[in-house]
């Protein structure tokens, strides 16, 4: 380094090398950030699909587990008030069973 021109070229080479290192580091960081963002979006999409599939399975299971019973037999005349009284009695029985179940599960 005997002349000022040599110092200039060395300084310029150092600046270019530093610029390339910064550019490479920034590019890698942005690439990593983009990859992280894409992974998080994919995880969120997968989570959403899992939740919706689980909800659909639960809804289908609930539909399958429902049972229907005929309240009024077809072709036989019935007393409407008697049917209402029977239904009220069943509801009262279910309420008492539910109350008994809740009290036993709290203990």
PDB file as gemmi writes it, atoms N, CA and C in Angstrom:
CRYST1    1.000    1.000    1.000  90.00  90.00  90.00 P 1                      
ATOM      1  N   UNK A   1       0.822  -1.172   0.000  1.00  0.00           N  
ATOM      2  CA  UNK A   1       0.000   0.000   0.000  1.00  0.00           C  
ATOM      3  C   UNK A   1       0.880   1.254   0.000  1.00  0.00           C  
ATOM      4  N   UNK A   2       1.463   1.430  -1.052  1.00  0.00           N  
ATOM      5  CA  UNK A   2       2.376   2.561  -1.118  1.00  0.00           C  
ATOM      6  C   UNK A   2       1.716   3.827  -1.627  1.00  0.00           C  
ATOM      7  N   UNK A   3       0.585   3.703  -2.275  1.00  0.00           N  
ATOM      8  CA  UNK A   3      -0.008   4.912  -2.817  1.00  0.00           C  
ATOM      9  C   UNK A   3      -1.439   5.086  -2.318  1.00  0.00           C  
ATOM     10  N   UNK A   4      -1.935   6.295  -2.396  1.00  0.00           N  
ATOM     11  CA  UNK A   4      -3.324   6.549  -2.009  1.00  0.00           C  
ATOM     12  C   UNK A   4      -4.316   5.803  -2.901  1.00  0.00           C  
ATOM     13  N   UNK A   5      -3.931   5.543  -4.144  1.00  0.00           N  
ATOM     14  CA  UNK A   5      -4.810   4.793  -5.042  1.00  0.00           C  
ATOM     15  C   UNK A   5      -4.992   3.359  -4.549  1.00  0.00           C  
ATOM     16  N   UNK A   6      -3.941   2.759  -4.041  1.00  0.00           N  
ATOM     17  CA  UNK A   6      -4.051   1.406  -3.493  1.00  0.00           C  
ATOM     18  C   UNK A   6      -5.003   1.394  -2.295  1.00  0.00           C  
ATOM     19  N   UNK A   7      -4.909   2.389  -1.458  1.00  0.00           N  
ATOM     20  CA  UNK A   7      -5.784   2.492  -0.285  1.00  0.00           C  
ATOM     21  C   UNK A   7      -7.236   2.665  -0.730  1.00  0.00           C  
ATOM     22  N   UNK A   8      -7.445   3.456  -1.784  1.00  0.00           N  
ATOM     23  CA  UNK A   8      -8.796   3.648  -2.308  1.00  0.00           C  
ATOM     24  C   UNK A   8      -9.387   2.326  -2.784  1.00  0.00           C  
ATOM     25  N   UNK A   9      -8.610   1.565  -3.547  1.00  0.00           N  
ATOM     26  CA  UNK A   9      -9.116   0.304  -4.077  1.00  0.00           C  
ATOM     27  C   UNK A   9      -9.336  -0.734  -2.973  1.00  0.00           C  
ATOM     28  N   UNK A  10      -8.486  -0.735  -1.983  1.00  0.00           N  
ATOM     29  CA  UNK A  10      -8.672  -1.640  -0.845  1.00  0.00           C  
ATOM     30  C   UNK A  10      -9.939  -1.250  -0.088  1.00  0.00           C  
ATOM     31  N   UNK A  11     -10.138   0.035   0.154  1.00  0.00           N  
ATOM     32  CA  UNK A  11     -11.346   0.512   0.830  1.00  0.00           C  
ATOM     33  C   UNK A  11     -12.603   0.167   0.040  1.00  0.00           C  
ATOM     34  N   UNK A  12     -12.505   0.357  -1.278  1.00  0.00           N  
ATOM     35  CA  UNK A  12     -13.654   0.031  -2.130  1.00  0.00           C  
ATOM     36  C   UNK A  12     -13.933  -1.465  -2.109  1.00  0.00           C  
ATOM     37  N   UNK A  13     -12.928  -2.305  -2.134  1.00  0.00           N  
ATOM     38  CA  UNK A  13     -13.109  -3.755  -2.074  1.00  0.00           C  
ATOM     39  C   UNK A  13     -13.721  -4.169  -0.738  1.00  0.00           C  
ATOM     40  N   UNK A  14     -13.273  -3.538   0.337  1.00  0.00           N  
ATOM     41  CA  UNK A  14     -13.849  -3.828   1.658  1.00  0.00           C  
ATOM     42  C   UNK A  14     -15.324  -3.433   1.686  1.00  0.00           C  
ATOM     43  N   UNK A  15     -15.640  -2.268   1.168  1.00  0.00           N  
ATOM     44  CA  UNK A  15     -17.030  -1.800   1.142  1.00  0.00           C  
ATOM     45  C   UNK A  15     -17.906  -2.740   0.325  1.00  0.00           C  
ATOM     46  N   UNK A  16     -17.408  -3.190  -0.817  1.00  0.00           N  
ATOM     47  CA  UNK A  16     -18.182  -4.123  -1.642  1.00  0.00           C  
ATOM     48  C   UNK A  16     -18.379  -5.457  -0.933  1.00  0.00           C  
ATOM     49  N   UNK A  17     -17.326  -5.940  -0.278  1.00  0.00           N  
ATOM     50  CA  UNK A  17     -17.430  -7.208   0.444  1.00  0.00           C  
ATOM     51  C   UNK A  17     -18.423  -7.092   1.606  1.00  0.00           C  
ATOM     52  N   UNK A  18     -18.365  -5.984   2.342  1.00  0.00           N  
ATOM     53  CA  UNK A  18     -19.307  -5.766   3.443  1.00  0.00           C  
ATOM     54  C   UNK A  18     -20.728  -5.663   2.890  1.00  0.00           C  
ATOM     55  N   UNK A  19     -20.899  -4.946   1.793  1.00  0.00           N  
ATOM     56  CA  UNK A  19     -22.216  -4.804   1.170  1.00  0.00           C  
ATOM     57  C   UNK A  19     -22.760  -6.175   0.769  1.00  0.00           C  
ATOM     58  N   UNK A  20     -21.916  -7.020   0.180  1.00  0.00           N  
ATOM     59  CA  UNK A  20     -22.351  -8.360  -0.217  1.00  0.00           C  
ATOM     60  C   UNK A  20     -22.733  -9.203   1.000  1.00  0.00           C  
ATOM     61  N   UNK A  21     -21.962  -9.078   2.078  1.00  0.00           N  
ATOM     62  CA  UNK A  21     -22.275  -9.829   3.307  1.00  0.00           C  
ATOM     63  C   UNK A  21     -23.610  -9.365   3.899  1.00  0.00           C  
ATOM     64  N   UNK A  22     -23.826  -8.056   3.930  1.00  0.00           N  
ATOM     65  CA  UNK A  22     -25.090  -7.516   4.449  1.00  0.00           C  
ATOM     66  C   UNK A  22     -26.250  -7.945   3.560  1.00  0.00           C  
ATOM     67  N   UNK A  23     -26.039  -7.877   2.255  1.00  0.00           N  
ATOM     68  CA  UNK A  23     -27.083  -8.280   1.314  1.00  0.00           C  
ATOM     69  C   UNK A  23     -27.429  -9.761   1.494  1.00  0.00           C  
ATOM     70  N   UNK A  24     -26.415 -10.596   1.632  1.00  0.00           N  
ATOM     71  CA  UNK A  24     -26.633 -12.027   1.833  1.00  0.00           C  
ATOM     72  C   UNK A  24     -27.373 -12.289   3.147  1.00  0.00           C  
ATOM     73  N   UNK A  25     -26.954 -11.609   4.213  1.00  0.00           N  
ATOM     74  CA  UNK A  25     -27.600 -11.793   5.520  1.00  0.00           C  
ATOM     75  C   UNK A  25     -29.053 -11.328   5.477  1.00  0.00           C  
ATOM     76  N   UNK A  26     -29.299 -10.192   4.829  1.00  0.00           N  
ATOM     77  CA  UNK A  26     -30.664  -9.678   4.713  1.00  0.00           C  
ATOM     78  C   UNK A  26     -31.527 -10.608   3.871  1.00  0.00           C  
ATOM     79  N   UNK A  27     -30.977 -11.093   2.776  1.00  0.00           N  
ATOM     80  CA  UNK A  27     -31.712 -12.019   1.910  1.00  0.00           C  
ATOM     81  C   UNK A  27     -32.058 -13.300   2.667  1.00  0.00           C  
ATOM     82  N   UNK A  28     -31.090 -13.836   3.396  1.00  0.00           N  
ATOM     83  CA  UNK A  28     -31.336 -15.049   4.184  1.00  0.00           C  
ATOM     84  C   UNK A  28     -32.383 -14.807   5.262  1.00  0.00           C  
ATOM     85  N   UNK A  29     -32.297 -13.646   5.914  1.00  0.00           N  
ATOM     86  CA  UNK A  29     -33.271 -13.329   6.970  1.00  0.00           C  
ATOM     87  C   UNK A  29     -34.681 -13.208   6.396  1.00  0.00           C  
ATOM     88  N   UNK A  30     -34.808 -12.515   5.274  1.00  0.00           N  
ATOM     89  CA  UNK A  30     -36.125 -12.379   4.644  1.00  0.00           C  
ATOM     90  C   UNK A  30     -36.639 -13.728   4.148  1.00  0.00           C  
ATOM     91  N   UNK A  31     -35.736 -14.558   3.650  1.00  0.00           N  
ATOM     92  CA  UNK A  31     -36.129 -15.891   3.205  1.00  0.00           C  
ATOM     93  C   UNK A  31     -36.632 -16.716   4.385  1.00  0.00           C  
ATOM     94  N   UNK A  32     -35.897 -16.663   5.504  1.00  0.00           N  
ATOM     95  CA  UNK A  32     -36.325 -17.384   6.704  1.00  0.00           C  
ATOM     96  C   UNK A  32     -37.662 -16.863   7.217  1.00  0.00           C  
ATOM     97  N   UNK A  33     -37.834 -15.557   7.187  1.00  0.00           N  
ATOM     98  CA  UNK A  33     -39.097 -14.962   7.628  1.00  0.00           C  
ATOM     99  C   UNK A  33     -40.249 -15.408   6.725  1.00  0.00           C  
ATOM    100  N   UNK A  34     -40.018 -15.424   5.424  1.00  0.00           N  
ATOM    101  CA  UNK A  34     -41.050 -15.883   4.486  1.00  0.00           C  
ATOM    102  C   UNK A  34     -41.390 -17.339   4.698  1.00  0.00           C  
ATOM    103  N   UNK A  35     -40.368 -18.154   4.945  1.00  0.00           N  
ATOM    104  CA  UNK A  35     -40.596 -19.579   5.188  1.00  0.00           C  
ATOM    105  C   UNK A  35     -41.377 -19.771   6.495  1.00  0.00           C  
ATOM    106  N   UNK A  36     -40.998 -19.013   7.540  1.00  0.00           N  
ATOM    107  CA  UNK A  36     -41.715 -19.092   8.813  1.00  0.00           C  
ATOM    108  C   UNK A  36     -43.180 -18.693   8.634  1.00  0.00           C  
ATOM    109  N   UNK A  37     -43.415 -17.611   7.894  1.00  0.00           N  
ATOM    110  CA  UNK A  37     -44.780 -17.155   7.647  1.00  0.00           C  
ATOM    111  C   UNK A  37     -45.578 -18.215   6.900  1.00  0.00           C  
ATOM    112  N   UNK A  38     -44.968 -18.820   5.892  1.00  0.00           N  
ATOM    113  CA  UNK A  38     -45.661 -19.860   5.124  1.00  0.00           C  
ATOM    114  C   UNK A  38     -45.969 -21.070   5.998  1.00  0.00           C  
ATOM    115  N   UNK A  39     -45.030 -21.451   6.863  1.00  0.00           N  
ATOM    116  CA  UNK A  39     -45.263 -22.586   7.760  1.00  0.00           C  
ATOM    117  C   UNK A  39     -46.400 -22.283   8.739  1.00  0.00           C  
ATOM    118  N   UNK A  40     -46.415 -21.064   9.268  1.00  0.00           N  
ATOM    119  CA  UNK A  40     -47.477 -20.697  10.204  1.00  0.00           C  
ATOM    120  C   UNK A  40     -48.841 -20.669   9.507  1.00  0.00           C  
ATOM    121  N   UNK A  41     -48.873 -20.176   8.301  1.00  0.00           N  
ATOM    122  CA  UNK A  41     -50.132 -20.170   7.546  1.00  0.00           C  
ATOM    123  C   UNK A  41     -50.609 -21.595   7.276  1.00  0.00           C  
ATOM    124  N   UNK A  42     -49.672 -22.478   6.953  1.00  0.00           N  
ATOM    125  CA  UNK A  42     -50.029 -23.880   6.700  1.00  0.00           C  
ATOM    126  C   UNK A  42     -50.531 -24.534   7.989  1.00  0.00           C  
ATOM    127  N   UNK A  43     -49.866 -24.252   9.105  1.00  0.00           N  
ATOM    128  CA  UNK A  43     -50.325 -24.803  10.386  1.00  0.00           C  
ATOM    129  C   UNK A  43     -51.722 -24.296  10.725  1.00  0.00           C  
ATOM    130  N   UNK A  44     -51.965 -23.009  10.495  1.00  0.00           N  
ATOM    131  CA  UNK A  44     -53.286 -22.449  10.762  1.00  0.00           C  
ATOM    132  C   UNK A  44     -54.341 -23.073   9.854  1.00  0.00           C  
ATOM    133  N   UNK A  45     -54.005 -23.271   8.580  1.00  0.00           N  
ATOM    134  CA  UNK A  45     -54.940 -23.902   7.652  1.00  0.00           C  
ATOM    135  C   UNK A  45     -55.244 -25.328   8.085  1.00  0.00           C  
ATOM    136  N   UNK A  46     -54.202 -26.067   8.467  1.00  0.00           N  
ATOM    137  CA  UNK A  46     -54.384 -27.450   8.912  1.00  0.00           C  
ATOM    138  C   UNK A  46     -55.219 -27.500  10.191  1.00  0.00           C  
ATOM    139  N   UNK A  47     -54.936 -26.581  11.121  1.00  0.00           N  
ATOM    140  CA  UNK A  47     -55.699 -26.520  12.366  1.00  0.00           C  
ATOM    141  C   UNK A  47     -57.172 -26.243  12.081  1.00  0.00           C  
ATOM    142  N   UNK A  48     -57.428 -25.296  11.173  1.00  0.00           N  
ATOM    143  CA  UNK A  48     -58.806 -24.963  10.818  1.00  0.00           C  
ATOM    144  C   UNK A  48     -59.511 -26.165  10.196  1.00  0.00           C  
ATOM    145  N   UNK A  49     -58.815 -26.860   9.297  1.00  0.00           N  
ATOM    146  CA  UNK A  49     -59.410 -28.049   8.685  1.00  0.00           C  
ATOM    147  C   UNK A  49     -59.702 -29.126   9.732  1.00  0.00           C  
ATOM    148  N   UNK A  50     -58.769 -29.317  10.667  1.00  0.00           N  
ATOM    149  CA  UNK A  50     -58.979 -30.315  11.723  1.00  0.00           C  
ATOM    150  C   UNK A  50     -60.182 -29.975  12.586  1.00  0.00           C  
ATOM    151  N   UNK A  51     -60.299 -28.698  12.952  1.00  0.00           N  
ATOM    152  CA  UNK A  51     -61.427 -28.274  13.785  1.00  0.00           C  
ATOM    153  C   UNK A  51     -62.743 -28.474  13.044  1.00  0.00           C  
ATOM    154  N   UNK A  52     -62.789 -28.085  11.768  1.00  0.00           N  
ATOM    155  CA  UNK A  52     -64.020 -28.235  10.997  1.00  0.00           C  
ATOM    156  C   UNK A  52     -64.367 -29.707  10.793  1.00  0.00           C  
ATOM    157  N   UNK A  53     -63.360 -30.545  10.552  1.00  0.00           N  
ATOM    158  CA  UNK A  53     -63.611 -31.980  10.385  1.00  0.00           C  
ATOM    159  C   UNK A  53     -64.121 -32.584  11.693  1.00  0.00           C  
ATOM    160  N   UNK A  54     -63.534 -32.178  12.809  1.00  0.00           N  
ATOM    161  CA  UNK A  54     -63.988 -32.679  14.109  1.00  0.00           C  
ATOM    162  C   UNK A  54     -65.428 -32.247  14.383  1.00  0.00           C  
ATOM    163  N   UNK A  55     -65.738 -30.999  14.072  1.00  0.00           N  
ATOM    164  CA  UNK A  55     -67.102 -30.506  14.283  1.00  0.00           C  
ATOM    165  C   UNK A  55     -68.089 -31.268  13.402  1.00  0.00           C  
ATOM    166  N   UNK A  56     -67.687 -31.533  12.175  1.00  0.00           N  
ATOM    167  CA  UNK A  56     -68.569 -32.270  11.272  1.00  0.00           C  
ATOM    168  C   UNK A  56     -68.775 -33.701  11.778  1.00  0.00           C  
ATOM    169  N   UNK A  57     -67.694 -34.348  12.244  1.00  0.00           N  
ATOM    170  CA  UNK A  57     -67.829 -35.712  12.782  1.00  0.00           C  
ATOM    171  C   UNK A  57     -68.746 -35.725  14.000  1.00  0.00           C  
ATOM    172  N   UNK A  58     -68.581 -34.732  14.884  1.00  0.00           N  
ATOM    173  CA  UNK A  58     -69.428 -34.669  16.072  1.00  0.00           C  
ATOM    174  C   UNK A  58     -70.887 -34.445  15.704  1.00  0.00           C  
ATOM    175  N   UNK A  59     -71.118 -33.579  14.705  1.00  0.00           N  
ATOM    176  CA  UNK A  59     -72.490 -33.318  14.271  1.00  0.00           C  
ATOM    177  C   UNK A  59     -73.116 -34.569  13.665  1.00  0.00           C  
ATOM    178  N   UNK A  60     -72.332 -35.298  12.859  1.00  0.00           N  
ATOM    179  CA  UNK A  60     -72.856 -36.528  12.262  1.00  0.00           C  
ATOM    180  C   UNK A  60     -73.120 -37.585  13.326  1.00  0.00           C  
ATOM    181  N   UNK A  61     -72.233 -37.669  14.319  1.00  0.00           N  
ATOM    182  CA  UNK A  61     -72.438 -38.632  15.404  1.00  0.00           C  
ATOM    183  C   UNK A  61     -73.687 -38.278  16.205  1.00  0.00           C  
ATOM    184  N   UNK A  62     -73.901 -36.983  16.412  1.00  0.00           N  
ATOM    185  CA  UNK A  62     -75.094 -36.558  17.140  1.00  0.00           C  
ATOM    186  C   UNK A  62     -76.356 -36.884  16.348  1.00  0.00           C  
ATOM    187  N   UNK A  63     -76.294 -36.707  15.032  1.00  0.00           N  
ATOM    188  CA  UNK A  63     -77.450 -37.036  14.199  1.00  0.00           C  
ATOM    189  C   UNK A  63     -77.744 -38.532  14.228  1.00  0.00           C  
ATOM    190  N   UNK A  64     -76.666 -39.341  14.202  1.00  0.00           N  
ATOM    191  CA  UNK A  64     -76.859 -40.795  14.217  1.00  0.00           C  
ATOM    192  C   UNK A  64     -77.376 -41.286  15.565  1.00  0.00           C  
ATOM    193  N   UNK A  65     -76.994 -40.602  16.637  1.00  0.00           N  
ATOM    194  CA  UNK A  65     -77.385 -41.088  17.962  1.00  0.00           C  
ATOM    195  C   UNK A  65     -78.811 -40.680  18.340  1.00  0.00           C  
ATOM    196  N   UNK A  66     -79.356 -39.754  17.597  1.00  0.00           N  
ATOM    197  CA  UNK A  66     -80.745 -39.354  17.888  1.00  0.00           C  
ATOM    198  C   UNK A  66     -81.683 -40.510  17.580  1.00  0.00           C  
ATOM    199  N   UNK A  67     -82.607 -40.705  18.466  1.00  0.00           N  
ATOM    200  CA  UNK A  67     -83.628 -41.722  18.205  1.00  0.00           C  
ATOM    201  C   UNK A  67     -84.978 -41.035  18.173  1.00  0.00           C  
ATOM    202  N   UNK A  68     -85.806 -41.530  17.337  1.00  0.00           N  
ATOM    203  CA  UNK A  68     -87.144 -40.956  17.244  1.00  0.00           C  
ATOM    204  C   UNK A  68     -88.138 -41.985  17.741  1.00  0.00           C  
ATOM    205  N   UNK A  69     -89.080 -41.497  18.474  1.00  0.00           N  
ATOM    206  CA  UNK A  69     -90.148 -42.370  18.948  1.00  0.00           C  
ATOM    207  C   UNK A  69     -91.472 -41.763  18.538  1.00  0.00           C  
ATOM    208  N   UNK A  70     -92.381 -42.612  18.225  1.00  0.00           N  
ATOM    209  CA  UNK A  70     -93.705 -42.139  17.841  1.00  0.00           C  
ATOM    210  C   UNK A  70     -94.482 -41.821  19.104  1.00  0.00           C  
ATOM    211  N   UNK A  71     -94.931 -40.603  19.219  1.00  0.00           N  
ATOM    212  CA  UNK A  71     -95.694 -40.198  20.392  1.00  0.00           C  
ATOM    213  C   UNK A  71     -97.118 -40.709  20.273  1.00  0.00           C  
ATOM    214  N   UNK A  72     -97.639 -40.571  19.107  1.00  0.00           N  
ATOM    215  CA  UNK A  72     -99.016 -41.000  18.882  1.00  0.00           C  
ATOM    216  C   UNK A  72     -98.983 -42.188  17.933  1.00  0.00           C  
ATOM    217  N   UNK A  73     -99.446 -43.330  18.361  1.00  0.00           N  
ATOM    218  CA  UNK A  73     -99.464 -44.482  17.453  1.00  0.00           C  
ATOM    219  C   UNK A  73    -100.336 -44.199  16.244  1.00  0.00           C  
ATOM    220  N   UNK A  74     -99.857 -44.625  15.095  1.00  0.00           N  
ATOM    221  CA  UNK A  74    -100.577 -44.383  13.844  1.00  0.00           C  
ATOM    222  C   UNK A  74    -101.782 -45.315  13.778  1.00  0.00           C  
ATOM    223  N   UNK A  75    -102.897 -44.727  13.414  1.00  0.00           N  
ATOM    224  CA  UNK A  75    -104.091 -45.538  13.208  1.00  0.00           C  
ATOM    225  C   UNK A  75    -104.907 -45.774  14.466  1.00  0.00           C  
ATOM    226  N   UNK A  76    -104.420 -45.354  15.621  1.00  0.00           N  
ATOM    227  CA  UNK A  76    -105.186 -45.554  16.851  1.00  0.00           C  
ATOM    228  C   UNK A  76    -105.574 -44.195  17.409  1.00  0.00           C  
ATOM    229  N   UNK A  77    -106.844 -43.988  17.663  1.00  0.00           N  
ATOM    230  CA  UNK A  77    -107.261 -42.721  18.264  1.00  0.00           C  
ATOM    231  C   UNK A  77    -106.771 -42.667  19.719  1.00  0.00           C  
ATOM    232  N   UNK A  78    -106.214 -41.522  20.101  1.00  0.00           N  
ATOM    233  CA  UNK A  78    -105.738 -41.362  21.474  1.00  0.00           C  
ATOM    234  C   UNK A  78    -106.279 -40.078  22.054  1.00  0.00           C  
ATOM    235  N   UNK A  79    -106.253 -40.043  23.350  1.00  0.00           N  
ATOM    236  CA  UNK A  79    -106.684 -38.849  24.063  1.00  0.00           C  
ATOM    237  C   UNK A  79    -105.500 -37.887  24.116  1.00  0.00           C  
ATOM    238  N   UNK A  80    -105.671 -36.709  23.547  1.00  0.00           N  
ATOM    239  CA  UNK A  80    -104.585 -35.745  23.485  1.00  0.00           C  
ATOM    240  C   UNK A  80    -104.126 -35.323  24.872  1.00  0.00           C  
ATOM    241  N   UNK A  81    -105.045 -35.112  25.773  1.00  0.00           N  
ATOM    242  CA  UNK A  81    -104.685 -34.701  27.126  1.00  0.00           C  
ATOM    243  C   UNK A  81    -103.884 -35.801  27.832  1.00  0.00           C  
ATOM    244  N   UNK A  82    -104.240 -37.062  27.600  1.00  0.00           N  
ATOM    245  CA  UNK A  82    -103.507 -38.162  28.213  1.00  0.00           C  
ATOM    246  C   UNK A  82    -102.075 -38.200  27.686  1.00  0.00           C  
ATOM    247  N   UNK A  83    -101.904 -37.958  26.393  1.00  0.00           N  
ATOM    248  CA  UNK A  83    -100.561 -37.932  25.811  1.00  0.00           C  
ATOM    249  C   UNK A  83     -99.735 -36.802  26.410  1.00  0.00           C  
ATOM    250  N   UNK A  84    -100.349 -35.630  26.559  1.00  0.00           N  
ATOM    251  CA  UNK A  84     -99.650 -34.490  27.152  1.00  0.00           C  
ATOM    252  C   UNK A  84     -99.250 -34.806  28.587  1.00  0.00           C  
ATOM    253  N   UNK A  85    -100.149 -35.423  29.345  1.00  0.00           N  
ATOM    254  CA  UNK A  85     -99.841 -35.786  30.731  1.00  0.00           C  
ATOM    255  C   UNK A  85     -98.689 -36.783  30.806  1.00  0.00           C  
ATOM    256  N   UNK A  86     -98.678 -37.738  29.899  1.00  0.00           N  
ATOM    257  CA  UNK A  86     -97.585 -38.717  29.871  1.00  0.00           C  
ATOM    258  C   UNK A  86     -96.254 -38.038  29.552  1.00  0.00           C  
ATOM    259  N   UNK A  87     -96.285 -37.112  28.604  1.00  0.00           N  
ATOM    260  CA  UNK A  87     -95.059 -36.403  28.252  1.00  0.00           C  
ATOM    261  C   UNK A  87     -94.565 -35.555  29.418  1.00  0.00           C  
ATOM    262  N   UNK A  88     -95.457 -34.903  30.117  1.00  0.00           N  
ATOM    263  CA  UNK A  88     -95.072 -34.116  31.294  1.00  0.00           C  
ATOM    264  C   UNK A  88     -94.454 -35.001  32.360  1.00  0.00           C  
ATOM    265  N   UNK A  89     -95.038 -36.184  32.549  1.00  0.00           N  
ATOM    266  CA  UNK A  89     -94.495 -37.115  33.536  1.00  0.00           C  
ATOM    267  C   UNK A  89     -93.090 -37.561  33.138  1.00  0.00           C  
ATOM    268  N   UNK A  90     -92.877 -37.834  31.848  1.00  0.00           N  
ATOM    269  CA  UNK A  90     -91.546 -38.227  31.379  1.00  0.00           C  
ATOM    270  C   UNK A  90     -90.537 -37.100  31.565  1.00  0.00           C  
ATOM    271  N   UNK A  91     -90.950 -35.866  31.280  1.00  0.00           N  
ATOM    272  CA  UNK A  91     -90.055 -34.724  31.459  1.00  0.00           C  
ATOM    273  C   UNK A  91     -89.697 -34.570  32.932  1.00  0.00           C  
ATOM    274  N   UNK A  92     -90.674 -34.711  33.807  1.00  0.00           N  
ATOM    275  CA  UNK A  92     -90.410 -34.616  35.246  1.00  0.00           C  
ATOM    276  C   UNK A  92     -89.453 -35.711  35.698  1.00  0.00           C  
ATOM    277  N   UNK A  93     -89.641 -36.913  35.189  1.00  0.00           N  
ATOM    278  CA  UNK A  93     -88.756 -38.023  35.543  1.00  0.00           C  
ATOM    279  C   UNK A  93     -87.333 -37.741  35.045  1.00  0.00           C  
ATOM    280  N   UNK A  94     -87.205 -37.240  33.830  1.00  0.00           N  
ATOM    281  CA  UNK A  94     -85.880 -36.915  33.291  1.00  0.00           C  
ATOM    282  C   UNK A  94     -85.205 -35.815  34.098  1.00  0.00           C  
ATOM    283  N   UNK A  95     -85.967 -34.824  34.512  1.00  0.00           N  
ATOM    284  CA  UNK A  95     -85.394 -33.752  35.331  1.00  0.00           C  
ATOM    285  C   UNK A  95     -84.877 -34.281  36.653  1.00  0.00           C  
ATOM    286  N   UNK A  96     -85.644 -35.154  37.284  1.00  0.00           N  
ATOM    287  CA  UNK A  96     -85.193 -35.698  38.566  1.00  0.00           C  
ATOM    288  C   UNK A  96     -83.953 -36.567  38.374  1.00  0.00           C  
ATOM    289  N   UNK A  97     -83.905 -37.341  37.292  1.00  0.00           N  
ATOM    290  CA  UNK A  97     -82.713 -38.157  37.013  1.00  0.00           C  
ATOM    291  C   UNK A  97     -81.505 -37.260  36.748  1.00  0.00           C  
ATOM    292  N   UNK A  98     -81.731 -36.190  36.007  1.00  0.00           N  
ATOM    293  CA  UNK A  98     -80.640 -35.263  35.711  1.00  0.00           C  
ATOM    294  C   UNK A  98     -80.143 -34.593  36.982  1.00  0.00           C  
ATOM    295  N   UNK A  99     -81.052 -34.191  37.847  1.00  0.00           N  
ATOM    296  CA  UNK A  99     -80.677 -33.571  39.114  1.00  0.00           C  
ATOM    297  C   UNK A  99     -79.894 -34.558  39.973  1.00  0.00           C  
ATOM    298  N   UNK A 100     -80.332 -35.810  40.002  1.00  0.00           N  
ATOM    299  CA  UNK A 100     -79.647 -36.848  40.778  1.00  0.00           C  
ATOM    300  C   UNK A 100     -78.235 -37.080  40.205  1.00  0.00           C  
ATOM    301  N   UNK A 101     -78.126 -37.104  38.896  1.00  0.00           N  
ATOM    302  CA  UNK A 101     -76.829 -37.306  38.250  1.00  0.00           C  
ATOM    303  C   UNK A 101     -75.877 -36.149  38.567  1.00  0.00           C  
ATOM    304  N   UNK A 102     -76.370 -34.935  38.458  1.00  0.00           N  
ATOM    305  CA  UNK A 102     -75.529 -33.764  38.741  1.00  0.00           C  
ATOM    306  C   UNK A 102     -75.074 -33.741  40.182  1.00  0.00           C  
ATOM    307  N   UNK A 103     -75.972 -34.079  41.097  1.00  0.00           N  
ATOM    308  CA  UNK A 103     -75.594 -34.059  42.517  1.00  0.00           C  
ATOM    309  C   UNK A 103     -74.593 -35.168  42.830  1.00  0.00           C  
ATOM    310  N   UNK A 104     -74.706 -36.317  42.186  1.00  0.00           N  
ATOM    311  CA  UNK A 104     -73.748 -37.395  42.441  1.00  0.00           C  
ATOM    312  C   UNK A 104     -72.407 -37.121  41.796  1.00  0.00           C  
ATOM    313  N   UNK A 105     -72.358 -36.388  40.679  1.00  0.00           N  
ATOM    314  CA  UNK A 105     -71.078 -36.106  40.024  1.00  0.00           C  
ATOM    315  C   UNK A 105     -70.352 -34.941  40.687  1.00  0.00           C  
ATOM    316  N   UNK A 106     -71.032 -34.129  41.479  1.00  0.00           N  
ATOM    317  CA  UNK A 106     -70.387 -33.013  42.183  1.00  0.00           C  
ATOM    318  C   UNK A 106     -69.723 -33.489  43.455  1.00  0.00           C  
ATOM    319  N   UNK A 107     -70.111 -34.610  43.961  1.00  0.00           N  
ATOM    320  CA  UNK A 107     -69.556 -35.108  45.226  1.00  0.00           C  
ATOM    321  C   UNK A 107     -68.201 -35.695  45.039  1.00  0.00           C  
TER     322      UNK A 107                                                      
END                                                                             
